[in-house]
Amino acid sequence: MKRIAAIVAFGLVFALSPGIAEAHHANWPCDLHWWEGVWHRKQLIKCEENRIDPPGTFQYVLGIARCESGEDLMDTYAGDGYAGPFQQATRYWDTRFDYYKKPWDKHLVDKPGNFRANVIISFRMAKSKGTWQADWACA
């Protein structure tokens, strides 16, 4: 009986350990909890803008995201055929995702409404074309 109690106690300590509980996502270069709110999403945009270096400044890129998403950086809706902060067209998403993802993106979620994926793929698209105007009306 003591052995069972010890195993249960050890299991509870292990399961409730903060180090274990926090290991719920990949270790990204811009490892921010974007799902926690608008401030976190802006920080992810800023970090990825510095890392990927798409055309324009952080304020310019943030302005495009705000304009495209109707000022709603929490937007994930795809019912109108567009999703995420940069309003990626869902009909082109699979092709764009496959083209712009990198080998190290193995944990990047293949959904246009996923904030991180939408930002990274959009930034890489704009950088490869040297402009936002080719694909975004708000640029």
Short mmCIF file of the C-alpha atoms (twelve columns), coordinates in Angstrom:
data_MODEL
# 
_entry.id   MODEL 
# 
loop_
_atom_site.group_PDB 
_atom_site.id 
_atom_site.type_symbol 
_atom_site.label_atom_id 
_atom_site.label_alt_id 
_atom_site.label_comp_id 
_atom_site.label_asym_id 
_atom_site.label_seq_id 
_atom_site.Cartn_x 
_atom_site.Cartn_y 
_atom_site.Cartn_z 
_atom_site.pdbx_PDB_model_num 
ATOM 1   C CA . MET A 1   0.000   0.000  0.000   1 
ATOM 2   C CA . LYS A 2   2.862   2.369  0.842   1 
ATOM 3   C CA . ARG A 3   4.403   1.642  -2.537  1 
ATOM 4   C CA . ILE A 4   1.181   2.630  -4.366  1 
ATOM 5   C CA . ALA A 5   0.897   5.836  -2.329  1 
ATOM 6   C CA . ALA A 6   4.511   6.706  -3.159  1 
ATOM 7   C CA . ILE A 7   3.944   6.096  -6.877  1 
ATOM 8   C CA . VAL A 8   0.788   8.242  -6.860  1 
ATOM 9   C CA . ALA A 9   2.572   11.037 -4.944  1 
ATOM 10  C CA . PHE A 10  5.521   10.941 -7.337  1 
ATOM 11  C CA . GLY A 11  3.154   11.049 -10.305 1 
ATOM 12  C CA . LEU A 12  1.342   14.087 -8.918  1 
ATOM 13  C CA . VAL A 13  4.584   15.952 -8.226  1 
ATOM 14  C CA . PHE A 14  5.852   15.127 -11.706 1 
ATOM 15  C CA . ALA A 15  2.583   16.121 -13.419 1 
ATOM 16  C CA . LEU A 16  2.263   19.395 -11.521 1 
ATOM 17  C CA . SER A 17  5.909   20.437 -11.863 1 
ATOM 18  C CA . PRO A 18  6.083   23.946 -13.443 1 
ATOM 19  C CA . GLY A 19  8.980   22.961 -15.688 1 
ATOM 20  C CA . ILE A 20  7.006   20.112 -17.181 1 
ATOM 21  C CA . ALA A 21  3.711   22.026 -17.442 1 
ATOM 22  C CA . GLU A 22  5.318   24.885 -19.362 1 
ATOM 23  C CA . ALA A 23  6.847   22.641 -22.027 1 
ATOM 24  C CA . HIS A 24  3.724   22.770 -24.199 1 
ATOM 25  C CA . HIS A 25  5.051   24.329 -27.392 1 
ATOM 26  C CA . ALA A 26  8.074   24.305 -29.670 1 
ATOM 27  C CA . ASN A 27  11.147  26.375 -28.937 1 
ATOM 28  C CA . TRP A 28  10.767  29.067 -31.627 1 
ATOM 29  C CA . PRO A 29  13.152  31.967 -32.202 1 
ATOM 30  C CA . CYS A 30  10.216  34.272 -31.353 1 
ATOM 31  C CA . ASP A 31  8.829   32.097 -28.575 1 
ATOM 32  C CA . LEU A 32  5.931   34.291 -27.458 1 
ATOM 33  C CA . HIS A 33  2.486   33.253 -26.231 1 
ATOM 34  C CA . TRP A 34  0.589   34.958 -29.053 1 
ATOM 35  C CA . TRP A 35  -2.678  33.282 -27.998 1 
ATOM 36  C CA . GLU A 36  -2.740  35.292 -24.760 1 
ATOM 37  C CA . GLY A 37  -3.843  38.578 -26.326 1 
ATOM 38  C CA . VAL A 38  -3.237  41.534 -28.599 1 
ATOM 39  C CA . TRP A 39  -0.086  42.766 -26.815 1 
ATOM 40  C CA . HIS A 40  1.533   39.340 -27.247 1 
ATOM 41  C CA . ARG A 41  0.522   39.280 -30.917 1 
ATOM 42  C CA . LYS A 42  2.122   42.674 -31.513 1 
ATOM 43  C CA . GLN A 43  5.294   41.413 -29.837 1 
ATOM 44  C CA . LEU A 44  5.324   38.358 -32.115 1 
ATOM 45  C CA . ILE A 45  4.893   40.591 -35.184 1 
ATOM 46  C CA . LYS A 46  7.750   42.785 -33.962 1 
ATOM 47  C CA . CYS A 47  10.033  39.829 -33.265 1 
ATOM 48  C CA . GLU A 48  9.306   38.107 -36.602 1 
ATOM 49  C CA . GLU A 49  9.687   41.442 -38.431 1 
ATOM 50  C CA . ASN A 50  13.181  41.770 -36.958 1 
ATOM 51  C CA . ARG A 51  14.006  38.156 -37.747 1 
ATOM 52  C CA . ILE A 52  12.570  37.797 -41.278 1 
ATOM 53  C CA . ASP A 53  12.969  41.451 -42.336 1 
ATOM 54  C CA . PRO A 54  10.023  41.929 -44.710 1 
ATOM 55  C CA . PRO A 55  9.755   45.276 -46.540 1 
ATOM 56  C CA . GLY A 56  8.923   48.231 -44.272 1 
ATOM 57  C CA . THR A 57  9.195   49.026 -40.603 1 
ATOM 58  C CA . PHE A 58  7.409   47.356 -37.714 1 
ATOM 59  C CA . GLN A 59  4.802   50.161 -37.695 1 
ATOM 60  C CA . TYR A 60  4.209   49.739 -41.447 1 
ATOM 61  C CA . VAL A 61  3.780   45.957 -41.129 1 
ATOM 62  C CA . LEU A 62  1.536   46.330 -38.073 1 
ATOM 63  C CA . GLY A 63  -0.551  48.865 -40.026 1 
ATOM 64  C CA . ILE A 64  -1.054  46.344 -42.831 1 
ATOM 65  C CA . ALA A 65  -2.159  43.672 -40.344 1 
ATOM 66  C CA . ARG A 66  -4.570  46.072 -38.637 1 
ATOM 67  C CA . CYS A 67  -6.031  47.242 -41.939 1 
ATOM 68  C CA . GLU A 68  -6.350  43.750 -43.390 1 
ATOM 69  C CA . SER A 69  -7.956  42.282 -40.261 1 
ATOM 70  C CA . GLY A 70  -10.257 45.252 -39.624 1 
ATOM 71  C CA . GLU A 71  -8.270  46.299 -36.527 1 
ATOM 72  C CA . ASP A 72  -8.827  42.832 -35.041 1 
ATOM 73  C CA . LEU A 73  -5.479  41.158 -34.436 1 
ATOM 74  C CA . MET A 74  -7.365  38.315 -32.729 1 
ATOM 75  C CA . ASP A 75  -9.132  37.454 -36.024 1 
ATOM 76  C CA . THR A 76  -9.051  33.784 -37.010 1 
ATOM 77  C CA . TYR A 77  -12.312 33.769 -38.992 1 
ATOM 78  C CA . ALA A 78  -12.058 32.141 -42.412 1 
ATOM 79  C CA . GLY A 79  -15.742 32.001 -43.352 1 
ATOM 80  C CA . ASP A 80  -15.291 34.737 -45.950 1 
ATOM 81  C CA . GLY A 81  -12.333 32.965 -47.567 1 
ATOM 82  C CA . TYR A 82  -9.661  34.983 -45.729 1 
ATOM 83  C CA . ALA A 83  -8.044  34.374 -42.353 1 
ATOM 84  C CA . GLY A 84  -5.584  35.732 -39.837 1 
ATOM 85  C CA . PRO A 85  -3.996  39.127 -39.324 1 
ATOM 86  C CA . PHE A 86  -2.786  39.363 -42.918 1 
ATOM 87  C CA . GLN A 87  -6.048  37.925 -44.299 1 
ATOM 88  C CA . GLN A 88  -4.458  35.080 -46.234 1 
ATOM 89  C CA . ALA A 89  -6.781  33.737 -48.934 1 
ATOM 90  C CA . THR A 90  -7.739  30.249 -47.780 1 
ATOM 91  C CA . ARG A 91  -7.929  28.981 -51.374 1 
ATOM 92  C CA . TYR A 92  -4.202  29.744 -51.865 1 
ATOM 93  C CA . TRP A 93  -3.010  28.850 -48.367 1 
ATOM 94  C CA . ASP A 94  -1.874  25.253 -48.982 1 
ATOM 95  C CA . THR A 95  0.251   26.263 -51.975 1 
ATOM 96  C CA . ARG A 96  1.692   29.292 -50.196 1 
ATOM 97  C CA . PHE A 97  2.395   27.351 -47.013 1 
ATOM 98  C CA . ASP A 98  4.209   24.588 -48.905 1 
ATOM 99  C CA . TYR A 99  6.220   27.104 -50.935 1 
ATOM 100 C CA . TYR A 100 7.273   29.451 -48.110 1 
ATOM 101 C CA . LYS A 101 7.750   27.042 -45.217 1 
ATOM 102 C CA . LYS A 102 11.322  26.105 -44.331 1 
ATOM 103 C CA . PRO A 103 12.735  22.724 -43.285 1 
ATOM 104 C CA . TRP A 104 12.976  23.946 -39.669 1 
ATOM 105 C CA . ASP A 105 9.243   24.838 -39.640 1 
ATOM 106 C CA . LYS A 106 8.240   21.282 -38.708 1 
ATOM 107 C CA . HIS A 107 6.041   22.564 -35.855 1 
ATOM 108 C CA . LEU A 108 4.446   25.429 -37.816 1 
ATOM 109 C CA . VAL A 109 0.684   24.855 -37.964 1 
ATOM 110 C CA . ASP A 110 -0.669  24.530 -41.501 1 
ATOM 111 C CA . LYS A 111 -3.753  26.715 -40.987 1 
ATOM 112 C CA . PRO A 112 -4.242  30.251 -42.316 1 
ATOM 113 C CA . GLY A 113 -6.036  31.266 -39.112 1 
ATOM 114 C CA . ASN A 114 -3.046  30.277 -36.970 1 
ATOM 115 C CA . PHE A 115 -1.506  33.614 -35.986 1 
ATOM 116 C CA . ARG A 116 2.149   32.532 -36.008 1 
ATOM 117 C CA . ALA A 117 1.849   30.698 -39.344 1 
ATOM 118 C CA . ASN A 118 -0.046  33.599 -40.920 1 
ATOM 119 C CA . VAL A 119 2.607   36.120 -39.854 1 
ATOM 120 C CA . ILE A 120 5.604   34.001 -40.881 1 
ATOM 121 C CA . ILE A 121 4.235   32.975 -44.283 1 
ATOM 122 C CA . SER A 122 3.024   36.539 -45.011 1 
ATOM 123 C CA . PHE A 123 6.416   38.021 -44.084 1 
ATOM 124 C CA . ARG A 124 8.263   35.526 -46.274 1 
ATOM 125 C CA . MET A 125 5.896   36.223 -49.181 1 
ATOM 126 C CA . ALA A 126 6.411   39.989 -48.943 1 
ATOM 127 C CA . LYS A 127 10.163  39.630 -48.529 1 
ATOM 128 C CA . SER A 128 10.509  37.332 -51.546 1 
ATOM 129 C CA . LYS A 129 8.585   39.812 -53.720 1 
ATOM 130 C CA . GLY A 130 10.280  42.859 -52.206 1 
ATOM 131 C CA . THR A 131 6.902   44.492 -51.613 1 
ATOM 132 C CA . TRP A 132 3.571   44.105 -49.825 1 
ATOM 133 C CA . GLN A 133 1.641   45.730 -52.681 1 
ATOM 134 C CA . ALA A 134 1.621   42.562 -54.807 1 
ATOM 135 C CA . ASP A 135 -0.698  40.686 -52.442 1 
ATOM 136 C CA . TRP A 136 -2.194  43.087 -49.899 1 
ATOM 137 C CA . ALA A 137 -4.688  45.849 -50.671 1 
ATOM 138 C CA . CYS A 138 -3.800  47.689 -47.458 1 
ATOM 139 C CA . ALA A 139 -0.118  48.051 -48.348 1 
# 
